[in-house]
Amino acid sequence: MKKEIFVFVVVLFFGSLLFTSCSHHTKPKIGVLFHKLAGTDWEKDSKYFTEKAEALGAEVITKNADKNELLQYQQAMELIKQDVDILVIVAQNVNAAAAIVRKAKEHNIKVIAYRRMIKNANLDYFLGFDLYKCGKLQAEYALENSPPNANYILLEGDYSDENAQLIMKAHANELDKKIKEGSINIVYKSFCDNWSPVEAAFEFQKALILSGQQINTVIAANDNIAEGVINELDKNAIRNQVIITGMDLNITAYKRIVNGQQGMSIYKPIRELAEKTATLAVAMAKNENIDYQFIEVTNGKMGIKSLLLDPILIDKNNIEEIIIKGGVFTNEEINN
């Protein structure tokens, strides 16, 4: 009898271990750190992620650092104290956020970097978009649509942003041959702090003054930068056809493409990425496998299992089919 009781207790003990090897909460608890949120397109990422995770039975706790690196660290410590199972991070500073990852790992919390790779950190996963391909698509569009011997201005994103560096690298690689052939001329190149339209307008104004040349093409790294350029063109009453690229396809960029002010933008399927990330986070919390085709991307310290979704070039030829019929924007957003 004693032997039977002993066996029962052992089985019960190891059974409880198997159970607790998954989330030790009644339902998975996922903490999400955004670098900024209120009044931005990042609100859509948050909405799609939360809806999907909650539909899968998880609790989601979201924090908004409002571009404050120190605040993001403090918010991370709060989530760690709340004993989250998984931490999903959109890093305000991709280098400093490594400290958040270290703290999470000390508490056996798994970490996913979302849309921004965190450098030199022991991440579990990175999910984002192929930013190099974004830059490649922008440069290809510019080359295909610009006149012969065109004068180019390159306005890149924030220098400290790894994504901006990837986009710039793609621009350089795609344009290099044409520059060496002498078939295009780069008259000005600069980064724009915080991807700001104000910074972009300032840099574009400098380019117009310093170059003294007719500008044919502006490779703007995203739609905010494109907005600053277009505002400056309007201010200077420059009405000739200037090819302008973009990325992110916000609602104002959509309207500029339809009106012919902006040539193209890059649409990144945010909903798909957010829902895939939420699905992965819940599966991790439950200690379940997931059938994603991961590749390995280095973050300076190690190779990180990564899922990179393809971006889509949007111009006047496909904007209605993909954006309108695809339900990316509502009629209310378009007509507002």
C-alpha positions in Angstrom: 0.0 0.0 0.0 2.8 2.4 0.9 4.5 1.6 -2.3 1.4 2.3 -4.3 1.0 5.7 -2.5 4.6 6.5 -3.2 4.2 5.8 -7.0 1.0 7.9 -7.1 2.8 10.9 -5.4 5.7 10.6 -7.8 3.4 10.5 -10.8 1.4 13.4 -9.5 4.6 15.4 -8.9 6.0 14.8 -12.4 2.6 15.4 -13.9 2.5 18.8 -12.2 6.0 19.5 -13.6 4.7 18.8 -17.1 1.8 21.1 -16.6 3.9 23.9 -15.2 6.4 23.6 -18.0 3.9 25.6 -20.0 2.6 29.0 -18.7 2.3 28.9 -15.0 -0.7 31.3 -15.2 -4.3 30.3 -15.7 -3.8 31.8 -19.2 -0.6 33.1 -20.9 0.4 36.5 -19.9 2.2 38.5 -22.6 3.9 41.9 -22.1 4.4 44.2 -25.1 6.7 47.2 -25.1 6.1 49.8 -27.8 8.6 52.6 -28.4 5.7 54.9 -29.3 2.0 54.3 -29.8 -0.5 57.1 -29.3 -1.5 58.8 -32.5 0.7 56.7 -34.7 0.3 53.8 -37.1 1.8 51.6 -34.4 -1.6 51.6 -32.9 -2.6 49.2 -35.6 0.2 46.8 -34.7 -1.0 46.9 -31.1 -4.6 46.4 -32.0 -4.0 43.4 -34.3 -1.6 41.8 -31.9 -3.9 42.2 -28.9 -7.0 41.0 -30.7 -5.2 37.9 -32.0 -3.5 37.0 -28.7 -6.7 37.4 -26.7 -8.6 35.3 -29.2 -6.0 32.6 -28.5 -6.8 32.9 -24.8 -3.9 35.1 -23.6 -3.8 38.2 -21.5 -1.9 41.1 -23.0 -0.3 44.0 -21.1 0.8 46.9 -23.3 3.2 49.7 -22.5 4.0 52.8 -24.5 7.4 54.4 -23.9 6.6 57.5 -26.0 10.1 57.6 -27.5 11.7 57.6 -24.0 14.5 55.0 -23.7 14.7 55.1 -19.9 10.9 54.9 -19.5 10.9 51.8 -21.7 13.4 50.1 -19.4 11.3 51.0 -16.4 8.2 49.6 -18.1 10.1 46.4 -18.9 11.0 46.0 -15.2 7.3 46.5 -14.3 6.3 43.7 -16.7 9.0 41.5 -15.3 7.7 42.1 -11.8 4.2 41.2 -13.1 5.7 37.8 -14.1 4.8 37.8 -17.7 5.5 34.7 -19.7 6.7 36.4 -22.9 8.0 39.8 -23.6 7.5 41.4 -27.0 9.7 44.5 -27.6 9.7 47.3 -30.2 12.9 48.8 -29.0 13.3 52.6 -28.7 17.1 52.0 -28.7 18.1 48.7 -30.4 21.4 48.7 -28.5 20.2 49.8 -25.0 17.3 47.3 -25.2 19.8 44.5 -24.8 19.7 45.3 -21.0 16.0 44.6 -21.0 16.6 41.2 -22.7 19.2 40.3 -20.1 16.9 41.1 -17.2 14.1 39.1 -18.8 16.3 36.1 -19.2 17.4 36.3 -15.6 13.7 35.7 -14.8 13.3 33.0 -17.4 11.1 35.2 -19.6 11.3 34.5 -23.3 11.8 37.5 -25.6 10.6 38.4 -29.1 11.9 41.5 -30.9 9.2 43.0 -33.1 10.0 44.9 -36.2 13.4 46.1 -34.8 16.2 43.7 -34.2 17.8 44.2 -30.7 21.5 44.2 -31.0 23.9 42.0 -29.1 21.1 40.2 -27.1 20.1 36.6 -26.5 16.8 36.9 -28.2 14.5 34.0 -28.8 13.0 35.3 -32.0 12.8 38.3 -34.3 9.7 39.0 -36.4 9.7 41.9 -38.9 9.9 42.9 -42.5 12.6 42.5 -45.1 13.8 46.1 -44.9 16.6 45.6 -47.4 14.0 44.6 -49.9 12.1 47.8 -49.1 15.1 49.9 -50.0 15.7 47.7 -53.1 12.1 48.3 -54.3 12.4 52.0 -53.8 15.7 52.3 -55.8 14.4 50.0 -58.6 11.2 52.2 -58.9 13.3 55.4 -59.1 15.6 53.9 -61.8 12.7 52.7 -63.9 10.7 55.9 -63.7 13.4 58.7 -63.8 14.5 60.4 -67.0 18.0 59.7 -68.4 20.9 61.4 -66.5 18.6 62.2 -63.6 19.7 64.2 -60.6 18.9 62.3 -57.4 18.5 63.4 -53.7 18.7 60.6 -51.2 17.0 61.2 -47.8 17.5 58.3 -45.5 15.8 57.5 -42.1 17.2 58.0 -38.7 20.9 57.2 -38.6 20.6 55.3 -35.2 17.9 53.1 -36.6 19.1 49.7 -37.8 16.2 49.7 -40.3 17.4 52.9 -41.8 20.9 51.4 -42.3 19.5 48.4 -44.1 17.4 50.6 -46.4 20.4 52.8 -47.1 22.6 49.8 -47.9 20.0 48.6 -50.5 19.9 52.1 -52.1 23.6 52.1 -52.4 23.9 48.7 -53.9 21.1 49.3 -56.4 22.3 52.7 -57.5 26.0 52.0 -57.5 26.3 50.7 -61.1 24.3 53.6 -62.5 26.4 56.1 -60.6 29.6 54.6 -61.9 28.2 54.6 -65.5 27.5 58.3 -65.1 23.8 57.7 -66.0 22.5 59.2 -62.7 23.9 61.9 -60.5 23.6 62.0 -56.7 23.5 65.7 -55.8 22.7 65.4 -52.1 22.4 62.7 -49.5 21.5 62.9 -45.8 19.8 61.1 -42.9 16.7 62.5 -41.3 16.5 62.4 -37.5 13.5 60.5 -36.1 12.3 60.0 -39.7 10.9 63.5 -39.3 9.1 65.4 -42.1 10.4 68.7 -40.6 14.0 67.3 -40.8 13.3 66.1 -44.3 12.0 69.5 -45.4 15.1 71.2 -43.9 17.5 68.7 -45.6 15.7 69.0 -48.9 15.8 72.8 -48.7 19.6 72.6 -48.2 19.9 70.3 -51.2 18.1 72.7 -53.4 20.3 75.6 -52.3 23.6 73.7 -52.4 23.1 71.8 -55.6 21.7 74.6 -57.7 20.5 71.9 -60.1 17.2 70.6 -61.4 16.1 67.7 -59.2 14.4 64.8 -60.9 14.2 62.2 -58.2 14.0 62.0 -54.4 14.5 58.6 -52.8 12.7 59.3 -49.5 13.1 56.4 -47.1 9.6 56.6 -45.8 6.3 58.5 -46.1 7.1 61.0 -43.4 10.2 62.0 -45.2 8.3 62.1 -48.5 5.7 64.4 -46.8 8.5 66.9 -45.8 9.9 66.9 -49.4 6.4 67.5 -51.0 5.7 70.3 -48.5 8.9 72.0 -49.5 8.2 71.5 -53.2 4.9 73.2 -52.7 6.5 76.0 -50.7 9.0 76.7 -53.6 6.3 76.4 -56.2 8.2 73.6 -58.0 5.6 72.0 -60.2 7.7 69.9 -62.5 7.5 66.1 -62.2 9.8 65.0 -59.4 9.8 61.2 -58.7 9.3 60.7 -55.0 9.4 57.3 -53.2 8.1 56.4 -49.7 7.4 53.6 -47.3 4.7 52.5 -44.8 1.8 53.7 -46.9 0.0 55.9 -44.3 -3.3 57.4 -45.3 -1.7 60.7 -46.4 0.7 58.9 -48.6 -2.2 57.0 -50.1 -3.9 60.3 -51.0 -0.6 61.7 -52.4 -0.2 58.7 -54.7 -3.8 58.9 -55.9 -3.3 62.7 -56.6 0.0 62.1 -58.4 2.2 64.0 -55.8 4.1 60.8 -54.7 5.2 58.1 -57.1 5.1 55.1 -54.8 5.2 53.7 -51.2 5.9 50.4 -49.6 3.1 48.6 -48.0 4.1 46.3 -45.2 1.4 43.8 -44.2 1.2 44.8 -40.5 -1.8 42.8 -39.7 -0.2 39.6 -40.9 3.0 40.3 -38.9 1.2 41.2 -35.7 -1.0 38.2 -35.8 1.9 35.8 -36.6 3.8 37.4 -33.7 0.8 37.0 -31.3 0.4 33.4 -32.4 4.1 32.6 -31.8 4.0 34.4 -28.4 1.0 32.3 -27.2 2.6 29.1 -28.5 5.8 29.9 -26.7 3.9 30.5 -23.5 2.2 27.2 -23.9 5.4 25.4 -24.8 3.9 24.5 -28.2 5.7 24.2 -31.6 4.8 26.4 -34.4 5.2 25.8 -38.2 7.0 29.0 -39.4 9.8 29.1 -41.9 12.5 30.8 -39.8 15.8 32.1 -41.2 18.8 33.0 -39.2 19.7 36.7 -38.9 22.6 37.9 -36.8 22.2 40.7 -34.2 25.9 41.1 -33.7 26.1 38.5 -30.9 24.4 35.5 -32.3 22.1 34.2 -35.1 18.5 34.8 -34.2 15.6 32.8 -35.5 13.8 35.3 -37.6 10.6 35.6 -39.7 10.8 38.4 -42.4 7.7 39.2 -44.3 7.9 40.6 -47.9 7.0 44.2 -48.5 4.8 45.2 -51.4 5.4 48.1 -53.8 2.3 50.3 -54.2 1.8 52.8 -57.0 -1.1 54.2 -59.0 -1.3 50.9 -60.9 -2.1 48.6 -58.0 -3.2 50.9 -55.2 -6.9 50.3 -55.6 -6.6 46.5 -56.0 -4.4 46.0 -52.9 -5.3 48.8 -50.6 -9.0 49.5 -51.3 -10.2 46.0 -52.2 -7.9 44.5 -49.7 -9.5 46.6 -46.9 -6.3 48.2 -45.7 -8.1 51.6 -45.3 -11.8 52.2 -44.6 -13.9 54.6 -46.7 -14.0 56.8 -43.6 -10.2 57.0 -43.5 -9.9 57.7 -47.2 -12.5 60.4 -47.3 -11.7 62.1 -44.0 
